[in-house]
Amino acid sequence: MQKFHGHQSVTQKSSKPESLVEGKPSPPLHIVEAGSLAGVQVTVAELCQREATVKERLNVLITAQYDLKRSMARLDISRANLGSQAVATRAISNNMLPNTATTAGRLSAAVSRLDLEQARVKGTLDVVEQIAELKTCVLGVTGSMGAAQDWETAATYLNRASKIPLEVISGPFAEETVPTSEVPDPPRVTLDQAAESLQGLFLREFERAAKANNGSRVTRFFKLFPLIGKSDVGLDVYGRYVCQGVATRARSNLNAGTGSSQSTEGFFYANALTKLFEHIAQIVEHHSGLVELHYGAGSMVRVIERLQIEADIQGGIIIDTWSDERRIDRKLTDIRSYAFNFLVQSFLPIQPARSGTPRAASPTNRSTSRDSRVQSEEAIDTKEIDTLLSEITTMAARWSLYRRFITLQCKVWRRSVLR
């Protein structure tokens, strides 16, 4: 009984499945170790459970084996296909690619030759068009300068001809095809002679219009100089024209008051200098648009250079006349020789009274000091000096304002040229 109970207790202890502890499978049990019917039943149940688990795993492995076999079969088929493609690729590489490279080289060379021929044809067509344009310009210039005397049209034809390359105008093809029975000279000679003739004509007409003070004709011929390639000549003659106007008005303003009571007024010469600067500023502001339009950006600077030279001349005349009229040199000499007697005597010590001589405070000494001070004050009029200084200040202020205006305009045009 004790032995039976001992086996039963062992059986009861071992009857608990170890698979329930920590989720791990229990070690295999031997049915011979069971000491009772219940232990045998528990062992059999555990063995059945393990059998089911093993079967399930075997089924999973068998299913995976089937999938692995199918994948291996597909890999074999792919390997066979790749082998055939590799063989075909080697054949193409060995047989077709060299021929293809040779063909591509021939095609590339043919395309290059075709591009070269196309460029030559295009260049030939451009030359033909330029020759046709040159012939039109030559005939148009000679025709406009003939009986028609249409100077604007002639200048326009010269401007169109200036856009044709010089090597085309002077080339043998142009010298062979452009001359006609009416114009037998080479085109370069014809165009140069026309430009020189038109330049002389425009200069004469411009000067004639300037003398007649005909502004519309002055503008008309001024606009034609850049069309014939003579922009520098046009700017120079226009600069002389505006400078003549500046000189005429400056002399008129100066002569209107010179020798009369107006010249003695405190600010007459300052006003004359102001009018000179205002006149030049108006020319720069109002005429710059026309000059920039027809002669290009920055062209007005050349005119300003001529205007500044004239401003220096006319301004110098005004300053010299002012200096002579106001006797500036004489006043400067008087100021330099001014004795400042009253100031000097204030620093001298008082002399003691001596016998036979008047005292320092005597009426005799006071009269002598008063006479010398009156003579000095009569030599220099401080009110007049103050008026002169005010006039000089006004002149300097007007010059500073004019200089800032001209500098600003030149900077603006310089920026436009750089752009």
C-alpha angles and dihedrals in degrees: 000000000000090000092048092048090049092053090045092054091049089049093050091050092050093042090082108090113238089211088080091062114085090336093276123136114254120240117266116277126219114223090216089067092061110107098193143026091260091054091050090051093049091049092049091050091050091049090050091051091050090049091054091050092050092048091051091052091047090052090052091050092048091051091048089049091057091051090047091052091051091050091049089051091052090049090052091052091048091049090053092049092047090050092055091046091050089053091050091047092052089050092051091047093050099041114021106034097063090051091046092051091050091049092048090051091052091048092049092051090047091050090049091051090047091051090049092050091046091051091049092049091048091048090050091050090049091051091048091051091048091050090050090049090047092052091049091051094048093050091042093052095049092044094048092048092050125071093328094059091198099163096178092055092046091051090048091054090050090050090052091049091052089064092061113093114261092231089060093049093048095037123114092243092059092045089053101045107028102058116088136182090268093046108028097165122096113270094247092055093045094051094046092049091048091050093050092046092049091047092056091045093049091048092052093046092045093052091045091052091046092053090048089047089233103159097185093055091044089055092044096057094035089063092052099061097077091049091064093044096257101116093140091054091049093050092047095050091044090050090053090048096053091041090056089053091049092049093047094051093043092053091045092053091046096045091048091071106022112112093010134092090269092070090060091058114107099244105028095111092040088055091048090053090046091053090051093054093044092051092052092045090052091051092050093047099043101036100041093082093056093046095047092047097055102025103035136249116321095019093116090067090072091053090048090055090057091044091051091053089052090046090055091050097047093039089052090052091051093048092047092049090047090050092051095043094048093040090230095171091053092049092049089051091049091049092050091049095043107129099204088215096174091051093046094049090052089063096045118098118247111259117228119247115268132192115264093017128086120253123257091252094044120124089247094062092043092052092049092050091046092051094051091048092049091050091051092048091049090053093054123037107203093196090056091048089052091051091050092050091050090051091049090050091051091050092050092048093050091048091050092050092048092048092052091050094051092045092051093049092050091050091051092051091046091055091049090052092049091051 
